[in-house]
Amino acid sequence: MSFLEYAPAPESTAILNLKAQYGLFIDGEFVDGSGEVFDTISPATEEVIARIAQADASDVDRAVAAARRSYEKVWSRMSGSDRGKYLFRIARLVQERARELAVAESLDNGKPIRETRDVDVPLVAAWFFYYAGWADKLEYAGLGPKPRSLGVAAQVIPWNFPLLMLAWKIAPALAAGNTVVIKPAETTSLTAMLFAEILQQADLPPGVVNIVTGPGATGQALVTHADVNKVAFTGSTDVGRTIARQVAGTSKKLTLELGGKAANIVFDDAAIDQAVEGVVNGIFFNQGHVCCAGSRLLVQENVHDEVVDRLKQRLSTLRLGDPLDKNTDIGAINSAAQLERIRTLSDTGENEGAERWQLDCTVPDKGFWFRPTIFTRVSAAHSIAREEIFGPVLSVLTFRTPEEAVAKANNTPYGLSAGIWTEKASRMLALADRLRAGVIWANTFNKFDPASPFGGYKESGYGREGGRQGLTAYLESSGWQAPI
Ligand code: TAP
């Protein structure tokens, strides 16, 4: 074998010590669910990894009761510094079990091991470290000298960053003194179960975190439960709308992190190689299953051909395949249903007159795969320019002036994120002021930090996660105003 042919062996699953079946995690213990158990499969091979318990409304009731007991008797009475110690312990245990968590996440979700190893899992630990530091400093959260926790938080998360979304939800809730019942997505519950083991290792008091697995109906039973004080949801705009209606008129506080259709705007003065890297990362990271993905490339007309050519050249170097292989850039699509959605929307793009280009590569026989795709000749009216595809599909549009770039970027019901590529700092700032997006990156994309608030405008939801702002979502507002 020549040096060029050498490829390291895929990350071994031998590191995993998985159970054949996982129960619900209620009151510090794994217990049976009342619904039928379901399989969690590897989207890369369609093989069953483990069986997962299904919670019905009575199980959700038990979980909420456990969270309430533990809130009243333990967690809300504990000092902030003691709560912080538990969060630090969880962060350290995530680091200790990092390799195992990365392998399990890649196996269950289909995302490349390089991403779970270098992005997802380190960020999970970073989120717990960051909020551990806040637990005894809540008086600096901006809500007055003695901010109060809300009570029991009901949290529902999607499948695209299973463990990271769980950390985004649980870490600030616990730091602020709330207890939690969380529902992972049906197709990606495995790492939440490993996280439950970590909570046991950390000796977290029973009932502080409860995990109920199951389908959308389980999530619905949770968010509509009468004894929860806070609902935090990340997922599709449709389900977010339903939840907003269900929560309306109750005393529950609500935060919603929903979809996006971000514009990545490339000006002719940008460093083109750097911009191309950023555009590739913006849409092909995590197979495009990213709410803030740069799914629309807005490129200045005079550099359109050059940018698209270089994009195609760069994409031709990407490797699609086994998520556990360290050389893999593009992993599997998370489910058959999501693959179908991506296919349908891409076919619509072609039928509406856009030009499709796809990476020429072999796709494994088994599993769910979609080759990285670029659409050119896209107009603002095309479905692929308006609807969130949530897959490795980039729609390219052009603009002539900064005004036109802003107008096109804002021409979407969403407002989660945007990217600007230019050498001119004055242009970055001017554009950032006028883009209706909660997160704006300049000369970079998809950068996340626990200290930095994340969230959207318009139909991308409301409330912020991360930073000091992420804490206020889990604290009672006293009407106190910081002195100016
Ligand atoms: P959804 O179908 O909305 O599912 C999200 C979660 O809600 C899942 O756990 C789901 O359970 C559950 N659910 C479904 N119906 C429910 C109901 N009526 N009541 C309560 N919970 C319910 O989204 P998805 O397909 O998992 O994720 C893709 C979408 O999420 C994309 O649109 C993406 O943009 C968005 N997303 C946004 C963000 C942020 S930060 N803004 C982050 C990630 C994803 P099941 O899995 O069992 O159906």
Residues whose N, C-alpha, C, O or C-beta is under 5 A from the ligand:
A	BS01	TAP	V156 I157 P158 W159 N160 K183 P184 A185 E186 T187 G214 P215 G216 G219 Q220 T234 G235 S236 T237 V239 E257 L258 G259 G260 C291 S460
